[in-house]
């Protein structure tokens, strides 16, 4: 559109100004949903498809006196679309300076491409007002700046403080504030920076809307905003008995753990069965006006109490009149209250949430609730008393994959091997300490023998035993020696040794760190010379790993059920483990501390001097992640155990393609230096015990596996150079 056409359009709109409208009224009359946005329902906006958004949009309206609106939500419930409607009403009815802030540059670019620009293009009343990118030499609109008569929209980035400090803003839209960093540009909290832009308009039309899935309980901006608000919840009527209540996750029921789940809700008032087909009528009752303020008035608990969980129709109408007494407006909505999501889909997410990080994702993304990070250390004495009678070393018969971990100290090497099975259950197979200065060859020679050990299967005497599929080598100490040892044994690509480094638990994004980073090439010096063909290292997300460990230990304390089946994610230990072992594996705790600026932050702190066993489990679990074990089905686990002959009676061929002297294995002695051996036929080895096929066929860098080196290749090298000190 050229300048002349744009000016004519603006003048034409000025002749026939639209009447004052709420955001909901504006959306119902003018909003068109673009097919390019990915919506299932392109075309004219219909409130009956999203009735839960009507009052939320009214709170965003210019005529509503509240300045702050907080929406704690699950994913995919339409809140971002409601915020776009609010901005559209601003542009059309009451233009002014606006800002829409997203977590980072990538999210900002995606927002403009798949939401904002399709919104503009599909809504003629808005498209005619946005200035084109080039207006005869004048600065017009860009991807992150939209200009229109009377105002503009800045698309800001929470990670870039420069985008938060360049203008005075009247209307501020904050999207996914949970994913924003704690600080931006060394200028402090990005949310505080953005809010400061609205100071000029406070008491004169300022509006700040924040919508996000919540984060960690007690350490979440979204939760803090919600707690300070009037806490509005949806009281939907039961289609059977007519009582009003809030659909809550604990009321969800289902008939089967497999699809179709047959999901339904149980009415807390009278036990009525509520089918998904009834949700449309429930949500559209009273025109979708079902929100009630549920805050507790600490100053007047008797005269202004929170509403009860169940309301009769008459009580519902009375409680609807309760106001927020000057509080900001807050809304909580989750997927069960959305006509877009399915209840069977919610059940599927819940059933598949077998690990802490999956449960965390379900609670935040599906239920729209903060996740309670349980970092309190389980009781070490109870864990000690709850040991299995199983003797070590043994591998439980239903756990066909072994991963190992090595912790490097100045005067010793400590190692542990864990077995893994369905539901990410794990069991300690064996552990030991190898004494000796680790800058000399002796402890490494002993560990080299451990690498080639086979561990016996419980109750299967004629089985050759399993080798460890993948070892994690701690490179936090004696790093050069760790890298060289791993390189000469084939590294992580052709061998089974993966150098790792623990993450920084005080890092700002530690809670959201991946369990295992991508492979990173490492350069180092050996004997005064740079090593050109080094090894890959991976960094660990120690925060989520420790949360997983403590969740597993809590499951361990729960013990097996009546059939002898242990809970998912539980960790089993044998009689070899003394009390000191359990004191080490519970040696840290997650506590809340105030930083220098007074903000409350979670932090892992040591409770005891030694924590090697805690680290070793985390390292072994990271190797299970590298082998993609959490993605394997129960069927795969059973098939793998059967393939390896762990049911008993059948001896398997060599499980790794390595020739190992039976006498040396039986004695456990490492007196003779093992000769470098050929790698398996493909990266990881087609005969590699317990390594999932998908992991065996994939290089760390994502490329197809290269041909394996022959025994004489220089890549594997001669170990004599390593021991020659």
N, C-alpha and C positions, 0 to 999 in steps of 0.2 A: 504494500500500500504506500503510495506517495504522500508527500506532505499535504497537497491540496485536498486529496480525498479524505485524509485523516481529519483535517480541519473542518471540512463540510460535515463529516460524521459527528464530530464533537458539537458543532453548532446545532445540528438537527436534534441531537439528544438534549441539548440545553433548552430548546423550545418546548419540549414535552417532558419535563422532569418527572421521574417516577415518584410515587407517593412513598411516605415513610413506611418501612416494612421491617419486620424481624428477619434474622438470617434464615429461619425456617420458612417464612413466607416467601422470601426472595428465591430460595432454592426451589420451592414448589412451583413458582411461576416461571423462572428464567433458566434454571440449571438444566443443561443437557450433558449427559454422561457420554464421553467419547469411547468408541470401540477400541481406540488405540491405547486406552488406559488399562486394558486388560479386564475390565468389568464384565461380569456375566450378564448384566442388564443395561446395555447401552440405550441411549435415548433419553426421554424426559425423566427427570428425577421424581421418584414416587416415595412419599413418606411411609406408606404402608409396608415397604420393604425394609426400612430402617427406622421403625418407630422409636427405638431407644435413643436416636440422635436428635429428636425434635426439641426436647427441653435443653439438651446440651447446646444446640445451635442458638436457641433463644438466649441462653446465658452469654453467648458470644456477641449478641447484638449490641449496637451502639447505645440503644435506649435502656439497656439493663444497667443498673447502677454499680454492679460489682466490677472491680477492675481486674481481679485474678480468677481464672478458671483452671482447675486442675482435673485432668481426666486420666485416672489410673485404669489401664485397660489391658486386655489380651491383644494378640495380633489379629489382624483381619476383621475388625469390627466397624470399619468405616470412619474412624475419628479423623484421619488425615483428609478424607473427602469433606467432612464437616468443616474443618479448618479452611479448606479451599473455598467452600461456600461462604464462610465468613469474610474471607478476603474479597471474594467476588462482590458481595454486598457492599463492602467498604468502597471498592472502586466505583461501583454503579451509583450508590446512594450518598455516600459520605466520604469522598476521597481524602486521603491524608498520607503521611509518610508511614510505611509499614516495613516490617522485617520478618522474614521466615527463616529460622535457624535450624540447621540439621547437624548431625554429629561431625561430619568431615566432608572433604571435597568430593569424594566418590559418591556419597549419599546426596550431596547437593546437585551434582550433575545428573544423577539418576532421577531425582525429584523433578528437575526441570524437563527432562526428556520424556518421562512416562506419566507424569501427573500434571504439572503446571501448564506446559505448552499445549497438551491435548485439551485441558480444561479451557484455556483461552480460545483455542481454535474452534471448539464445539459450542461455545456460548457467544452468540452474536453481540449481545449487549456488552460483553467484555472485550471481545476481539476488536470492536470498533473504537475502543478507547485507548488500547495499548499502542504507544508510539512505535513505529517501525524502527529497525536497527539503524538505518541511515536516513537522515532528514536534511538533505542539502547541506552537508558539512556540519550540521549540529549533532551533538551527542544524543543518540536515541537509546533504545532498549538493547540489552545484551542477554546472554544466557543467565547471568546472575543479577541482572538489574532490569526491572520493568518500569518504564516511565509512562505516566498517564496524567491527564489534566487534574491538577490539584494534589498530586502525590506521586509516590513511587513505591516499588517493592524491592528491597535488598534481600537476596538469598545469601544468608550468612552461614559460616562454618564455625562450629564450636571449638575446633582445634586451631583456628586462625583468629587470634585476637584482633587483627587489623580489620576484619570484616564486622566485628562487634563494636567498633569504636569510631565510626566514621560519620554518624548522622544522629540527629534527634528523631525519635520514633514515637508515633502515636499508638499504633497497633503492633503487638509483638506476638508471633506464633512460634512456639518452641516444640519441635518434633523429636521424639525419642530422647528425652533429656537424660535417661538412665545411661545411655551410651556416650554421653559427653565426658570429656576428661575432667579431672579435678581442677586443673589449672590450664589456662590458655595464655601463651606468650609471656609467662612470668608476671601476669597482671592479676592473678587470682582466679576465682571461680568464673567460668564463662557465663553461667546463668546470671550471676550478679552483675557481670559486665553488660550483658544484654538488657537486663532490667533497668540498669542505670540510664540507658538511652531514652527511657520513657518518663524520666523525672519531670520534664517540662510540662507534660500533659496530665500529670497526676491531679485528680480532682477536676479535670476538664476534658474528659473523653478518652483517657488512657485505657487500654484493654490489653491484658497479657493472658494468653492461652497456652497451656502446657499439656501436651498429651504424650503418654509413653507407657510402655510396659514397665513394670517395676523391676528393681534390682535385688540387692541383698537386704534382708530385713534389718532395719535399724541404721542402714548406711546407704540410703537411696534418696535422691532429690525428689523423685516422684512421690515416694511414700511420705516424705516430710511435708510436701505441699498438700497431699491428701489429708494428712493428720491435722493440719492447721485449718482445713476447710469445714464446711457443714456436712460433709460425708453423705452425699445423696446415693441411695440405693433403689433399685427397681423392685417394688412389691407387686408381683404379678398374681392375678387371681387363679385359683385352682379351677379347672374346667368342670370338676365334679362337685365339690362342696362349696365353692365360691370364696373360701378363705384366702386372704392375701399373705404372701410370704416372699422372701428373696430366694430365687433358685440358687442353691449352693452346691459346691462339688460333693459334699458329703451326702447329699440326697440322690446322687446319680447311681443308678443300678443298671445291670445288664445281664443277659441270659447266657451268653457264651463268651469265652475269651478269644474265640476266633470269629472272623467275619462270616455272616452278619452277626453283630454283637447283640442286637435286640435291645438297644439302650432305651431307658425310660427314667423318669424321675418319680420319686415317692413323695407324696404330699406330706409335709411334717405335721399337718394339722390332724388329718384323719387316715393317713396311709393310702390315699387314692393313687392309682397308677396313672401317670401323666405321659401320654405318648407324644412323640415329636410333632405329629400332625396337629396337635392342639396349640402349638406355640404361636402360630399366626394370630389366633383369636386372643390368646393371653397377652401378647405384646401390644396388640392394637386396641385393647380395652381402654375405655376413657380417652380415645384418640392418642394412645401412647403416653398419656400423662400419668405416669406410675411412680415417679421419683418422690422419695420421702427423705428428709434430713434425719440422719441417724447419729449426729454428734452427741457427745455427752457434755452437759454443761457443768463443769467443775465448780463454778461459782454458785450454782443453784440446782443441785442434783434432784432435790425434791420437787421444786416448782417447775422444772423444765427437764424431765428425764428423757432418755433415748426411747424410741418406740419399742414395743415388744416384738419378738420375731414373727408372731402370727397375729394378723388383724382381721376382724370381721369387716364386711363391706361398709358398715356404718363407722367403725373405728378408722378404716382406711381414709374415708372422706374427711374425718376430723384431723387425722395426722397429716394429711396433704396440706393443711393450712399452716403447719409449723414452718417458721422462717429461720434463717441462719443467724439472726441477731448480729449482723455486721461482719460475719465471717466470709471469706472467699467461698466461691461455689466449687464443690468437688463432686465428681461422679466416678463410680466404679462400674465397669461393664466387662463381662467376659463372654466367651464364645457360645456358651449354652443359651445366652440371651439374644443371640444374633440369629436372624432368619436365614443368613447365608451359610453359616457353619452347620454341620450335622452332628447329632449326638453320638452316632456310631463313630465318627471321626475323633471325637473327644475320648471315647473309650479306647479306641485303637492307640491313641497317644499315651494314655495312662497305662494300658497293658504293656506297651513296649518300653515304658520308662523303668528299666531294670537297674540302672546305675544312678548314682547321685547327680551326675551332670544331665542325664536324661530327665530325671525327676525335676531338676531345677528348670530345665527348658519347659517342661509341661506346666509347672506351676506358674511360671512367668508368662509364657507365650500363649497358653491355653486358658488358664484360670485367671490370669491378670493379677496375681498376688505376689508379694515379695517372698523370696526364697529364704528360708531360715538356714543359715550356714552353721551346721553343727560341728564346731571344732573343739568341743570339750573332750579331753582325753578319756577314753574308757578305763575302767578300773583294771589295773595290771594284775592285781591278785585274783580277781574273778576270772580273768583270761587264763591265768596260770592254773587255777583249779579246774577250769573247763577244758583242759587239753584232751585230745584223743589218746586212746591206748596205743595208737599206731606207732610202730618203731620207725625211726629214721636211719638210713634213707629208704623211703618207699614212695611210689607214685600211685595215688588212688586210681582204680581201674577206669573210672569214667572221665579222667582228665588226661587227654592224649598229647597236650602241648606243654613243653617246658621252656621257661625263660629264666635267665640267670642274671645276676648283678654282682659287680665288683666295686667295693669301696676302697679307695687308696688312701692310706695314712702314711706318715713318715716312717714308722717302724713296723708296719704290718699291712697285710692285705686281708680284707674280710669279704667273704662271698656268701651268697645264698641262692638257692634254686627253688622256684615255685612252679607248681603244675596248675594248668587252667582247664576249666570245663564249662559246660553250658551255664548260661546265666552269669558268666564271669565269676563263677565260684573259683576259689584258689585254695591251694594247700601247700604248705611248706614241705619240700622234699628233703632238703639237707642244707646245712650251713656250717661254716668253719672259719677259723682265724689262722692265717699263715704268718708266722712271726718272721721278722727280719727287716733290715733296712731296705726300703723300696728303691733306693738309688743303686742297689747292687743286684746281681742276677739271681741270687738264691730264692727269694720268695716268688719271683716271676716264673722260675723253672717249676716250682711246685704248683703254681696256678695253671701253668701250661698243661700239666697232667690232669688237672680238674676239668679243663675244657673238653678233654677227650673221654671223660668218664661216661659210663652208662649207668642209669639209675634204675634199680629193679622195680617191677610192677608188683603192687600189693597182691599177694595170694596167687601169683602166676610164676611158679618156680622155673619153668622151662623157657621163659622169655629172655632174650638177650638184653633187654632194658632199653631205655630211651636216652638219647643225648639231648642236650639243651639246644633248642632251635635258634636262639638269639641271646647273646650276652650284651649287657650294658656295662661299659667300663667308665668309671668316674674319672673325668679328666680335670677335676678341680684341684688336684695335687699331683705332682710329678707328671705334668701334662705331656712333656716331650716324650717321656718313656712310655706313657699310655698310647700316644699316637704311633710311636714307632712299633710297639708291640702289636697293635691292631693292624698296622700296615703290613707287617711281615707275615701276619696270619690271614691276609686277604681282605682286611677291613670289613666294612658292612655290606659291600656289594658282592664280593666273591667268597667272603668268609662269613663268620657268624658273630663278629665282634663289632659293636657300635660304640664309639666314644661318645659320651654325653656330658653335659654340663648343667647343673641345677640352675633354675631361674632365680631372679632377685625377687624375694617375697615382698619387699617394700615398694616394688615398682607400681606405678599408678594403675596399670592395667593387669596386675598379677591375677586378680580374681577371674578375669576373662581370658587368661593366657591359654593357648592350646596345650594339650597334654604333651605333644611332641612337635617340635618345629620341623620345618623342611631341612634337608641335609645342607650343610654349609662346608665347603672345602676349607681345610685347615693347612696353613703353611707353618713349618717349624724347622728348627735346626737340629741336626743329630751329629754328634761328634764334631761340632764346629762347622758343619756344612749344611746349607739349606737343602731341604728335601723337596724336590720338584714335584714328584708324584706323591702327594700327601694322602690324607684320609678325610672322610667327611665326619663332621660332628653335628649332633643334634642337641638343642637345648630343651630342657624339660619345663613344663608348667607345674612347678612343685606345689603351688597353691591348690589347684584342683586335685592333684594326686593325693595330697594329704587329706583332703576332704573325703575322697574315695576310700582311703585307708581307714579312717575312723568310722565311716559308714559301714564298711565291711566288718570291722571289729564289733560294732554294735549288733550286726546280724549274727556274728559268731556267738556273742553272749546269749542271743535268743535260742541258739541250739537247734538241733534237727527236729522235724515234726514226728508224728507217730509212726510214719513209714520209714524213718531214718534219713529223709531227704533234708539237706541243709538249705537254709534260705539263699536266695540269689545274692551274689556279691559277698557272701561270707568267706572267711579265711580260716582254714583249719591248721592246727598245729599238733605236733607229736610230743611224745614223752621226753624227748631230748631237750626240749626248751625249758630252761630254768627260769626262775622269777626275774633274774636280771634281763633275760631276753625280752620279756614283756614290759619291763621298765624302759628298755630302749625303744621298743616299737610304739610306746605311748609317751615319748619324751617331750613332745611339744603340745602347745595348746593355742587355740585361737582366742585372742582377747581384744578388747576395745581399748584403744589408747588415744589420747588427745595429741594432735600434732602441735607445732609451734604456733599456728594461728588459731588453735582452739577447736579445730574440727575433729570429730570423732572418726577414727579409722580402725579397721580390723587389722590385726597383725599376728603372725605366728611367732611365739616366743618359746624358748627352751624351758622345760621344767626340770630337766636333769642334765648332767654333764655329757652323757653319751647318748647318741641317737642313731647309731649305725644301722640297726635293724629297721628303723623307720625309713631311712634312706634306701636301704636295699629293697624293701617291698616296693617303694615308689619307682625305683629303677626297673625292677622286673615287670611292674605293671605297664610302664612306658614301652617296654619291648613287646608286650602283648598288644599294645596299641599299634606298634609298628607292623606287626603281623596281621593287623586288622581283625583280631579275634572278636572284638565286640560286635562285629557285623555278621558273625556266623550263626546260623540257625541251630536249634537243638538237633535237627536231623543231620546236619553236617557233623556235629560233635559225635553223635552215635556212629555215623559212618566212619569217621576217622579212627575212633577207638576200635571198631571192628577191623578196619584195614590193617591196623598195627598189631592185631592179635592180642589186644589187652583183655579180651574176655576169657583168655586162658586156652592152653592146649596147643597153640600153633606158634612155632618159631618163625619169625620173620627174617627176610634177608637183611643185610646191612642197611641200616636206616638212613645213613647219610652218605654212603658211598665212600667212606673213609676206612682204610685198613688199619685196625688197631689190634695190638697184640693182646690176646686173651689173658695171658699170664700177668701182664702189666696192669690190666683193668682189675683183675681179681685181687692183686696185692695192693693196688692203690699207690704203688711206689712210682716216683718220677725220677729215678736215678739216671736213666739214659735220656738224652735229649731227643725229642720226637723230630722226625724228618718232615720238612714241609711237604704237604700232600696236595694232590690235585683237588681243585674245587669240583663240586658236582657238575652234572651235565649242563645245567643252566643256572643262571644266577639264583642262589638259594638252594638249588639242587632238587631234581625231580623226585629223589627219594628222601627228601628231608622230612624227618618225623615231626609231625605236628605243625608244620608251616602251611597255612592255608594256600590253596592253589592261587588265589588272587594275589597273595603276597609274594609267592614264589615267582610269579610271572612279571613282576613290576620292579623296575629299578627305582632307587630313591629319588632320582630326578624326573621320574615319570616316563622316561624313554624305554623302549623295548630292551630287554636284557641283552648285553653283549655276549659274544662267545667266551666261554670260560678259558682261563689261561692253562697252559700245560704245566706239569710239575717243574719243568726247568725254567719257566718264565721268570725274568728278573722282578716282575711285579710282586710276586710272593717273597722273593729274596731268600737269603740264607740267614737263618736265625743266629748263626755264630757271631755276626756283627753286633747283635743285640746283647749276647751274653759276654762279650769280650771285655768286660770291665773288671 
